[in-house]
Amino acid sequence: MSDKLRDQYEAYPYPARDPKDEARRLIVGSPSNLAELNHYLFAGRRDFTRPFRALVAGGGTGDAAIMLAQQLAKQSGGGQDEAGQNEVGQVVYLDLSQASRGIAQARAAARGLTNITFKNGSLLDLPHMGEVPFDYIDCCGVLHHLEDPLAGLKALKTVLSETGGMGLMVYAPLGRQGVYETQEMLRQLYPDAPLVDKVTTARRLLEALPESNWLRRNPFVGDHRRSDAELVDLLLHSRDRAYSVGE
């Protein structure tokens, strides 16, 4: 399964990002805004001018890693760690995809960020990677794509500091009404076609959906209209499950 995931994100790095856009905006989201994680995990008491290590597990094209690194660099004022190197706030980026990593690295270079360490690999390998425990772990939109999400969560826990915390996001079924029905339709139509052909077919079929279709009527789901990478991640993903609140 890791090979399928890797191949998907090598062909369609997600989300679609252009490093040149870093000159005009910083993408700020949840759950890794410093003010947000300080409030929920550290009761507002965390001093980010002190050494702080963050892991972005499943970094994609870099949104969370760039946001964290930029905010930490600003907090530290370009300060150095105890060894006199780099900023006090450090981010480790981890992802299966070389293509996604390349985009994330280009975005970091465009901002002049030097406090990100880029690594390729699976988060399931974290217990054996020799990492020093992290003060914070971001794992956004990743666990629900694993064959065994609980194993992924346990792997993250092995590299979490005793006083640290995590920011997690997994899919829910209700806000994605129409997504899973469309996924199933596309799987039944062309189960063995190459991914690039599935994208072409999906585009054609989506244009033909009636106005009454659940996906078309869902006001919260529109990523697939922006790029092929978003379409693949939303509707053609090789593994995608949702969780109720109780689950």
N, C-alpha and C positions, 0 to 999 in steps of 0.2 A: 504493500500500500504506500509506503514511503516513496517508492519509485514512481508510482502514479501521481502522487501529489507533487513530487519534484518536477516531473515532466510537465505537468499542467502549469506550474508557476514559472518554469523556464520559458515556456511558449507564451504565456500570458501573465507577466509580472503584475501583481495586484497590491494596492490599487494603482491605476494608471497615473503616473506622475512624470512631470518634466522638470529636471533640475534647474532649468533657467527660471522657473517660476519662484524659486527661493529669493530672488532679488526683489520681489514685490509683496510677498506674504509669508507668514508662518502659520501652518495648519495647526490649530489648537483644538484638541478634542478630549474625550473621556475614554479611559479612566486615569490618564497619567498627567494631567495638569498638576503642577506642584502644589498649588493651593488646595486642590481637591484631595490629593493623597495625604497632605499634611493634616487636613481636617479629619478625615475618616480613619486614618491609620495611626497618627501621632498626636491627636488631640490638640493640634496647632502648635506643638512644642518643638518641632524639628527645626534645628538650625542648619540650613543648607550651606553655610560657609564652612561647616565641618565635613570631614570625609564622608562621602555617600556613594554607595554602589548600587546601580540599578541594572536589571536584566530585562531585555525585551525579547521574549521567547516567541518566535514566529514574527520576525520583524518586517516581513514583506518589503515594500519599497521605501519604508523608513519613517512613516508618519510619527509613530510614538517615539522612536529613537531620536529623531531630529527634534521633536518638541521637548523631550526631556533634556537632551544635551544642551539645547539652546538656553533653556530656563536655568539649568544648573550652572552653565558657564556665566550667565548674567549674575546669578546669586553669589558665585564665588569671586566675581570681579576679575576673572582670569588668574585666580590664585593657583598655588601649587600644593601637591600632596606632601606628606612627610618626607618622601624621597626627593622632593624638589622637582617633580615632573608633572606636567600637564595640570589641568584643573582639578580642584578637590572633588567635584562631582563627576563620577565616571559612569559611563553607560556601556554595557556589553550587548551587542546586537547578535541574535542567533536566528538563522533561517536555513531551510533546505536548499533554496534556490540561489544559484550563482547570479542569474540574471536580475533577480530582485535585489540582491546584495549590491550589484554594480550600480543600480539606480540610487539606492540609499547612500552609497559612498559618494556618488557624484553630487547628491544633494548636500551632504555634509561638507564636501570640499567647496561647494558654492558659498557656503556660510562661513567657511574658515574654521569649522569645528574640529578640535583635536582631541576631544574627550570621549570618543566612541571607539571601541574595539570591535571589529567586524569578524564574525565567525560563521562558518557554514556547518550545519549539522542538525540533528533531530533533538528536540527537547527531551525525548526519552533517553538520550545518552548523557544527560546532565549529571546523574550520579557518578559517572565515571570520567568526567572531563576535568576533575581537579580544580574546580572553581572555588574561590573563597566565597563564603556565604554573602548573599546580597541583602541590602537593606530594603529593597523594593523589587518586585517582579511584576512586569506587565505581560499579560497573556490575553490578548484581545482578538476574538474571532478565530481561535485556533483549536481549542479542546474539542469542539463539536465536529471537527474534521478527522479526529483520530479514531482508529478501530477500538481502542480502549481509553476513553477520556479519563477515567479514574486513574489509570496508570500514568497518564500524562500529568495529572494533578499531583500525584505522589512524587513523581520525578522532580517537579518544581519545588515541592516542599523540602526535598533533601538539600537544596542549595539556598534556602531561605534562612536568614538570621533569626535567632530566637525573638528578637525585638522588632523584626520587620513585618511586612505585609505584602499582599498581592492585590492587583487590579485585574479583574477577570471580566470577560464578556462571552456569553454563549447565546445562541439564537433561541427565540421563543416562537411558538407556532402561530399565535393569534395575530401579531403585528405583521407576519409574513403570509397572510392569507393570499392564496393564488400562486405563491412561489412553489410550494411542494406539489401542487396539482400540475403546474406547468413542467416542473422537473420530470414528473412521472410520464407525462405525455411525450416529452422529448426522448426519454429513455426507451419507450415502447416503439417509437417510430424508427429510430436508427441506433440500435444498441451497440453495434460494432463498427460504426463509421469512424474515421479519423476525426480528431477534435476540430480541426480547421473546417471540415465539411459540416460538422454539427453546428458550428457557429453560423455558417452561411444559411443552413436550413432554419435554424432558430430565428434568425433575423427575418426571414421571409414569412415564417409562421406568425411571429409576433405582430407583424404589420397587418395580418389578416384576422387577428382576434376581434371579436365583436365588442362593442362598447359595454356590454353587460358582463364581460369576462372578469372574474375576480382579480386577476393580476392587473388588468388595465384599470380597474376601479380602485385599487389600493393606492391611496395618496402618499403612503410612507415608503413605497418601493419604487425607485426610479433609476437606480444605479445602472441597470442594464442598457439604458438609453444612451449613456455617456461614452462607453467604449467597449470593445470586445472583451477586454480583461474583466470588466465588471459583469458583463453578460455571462462569461464562463464561470466566474465565482458564484454568481447568484443562481443560475439555471442549469449549468452543465457540470457542476462539481462532482467529482468521483465519490465523495462521501460527505454527507451533510445531514445532521440530525438537530432536532430542536428540543428544548427543555421547558416543561412547565415550571412555575415557581416552586412547587413542592419538590420536583426532581432536582 
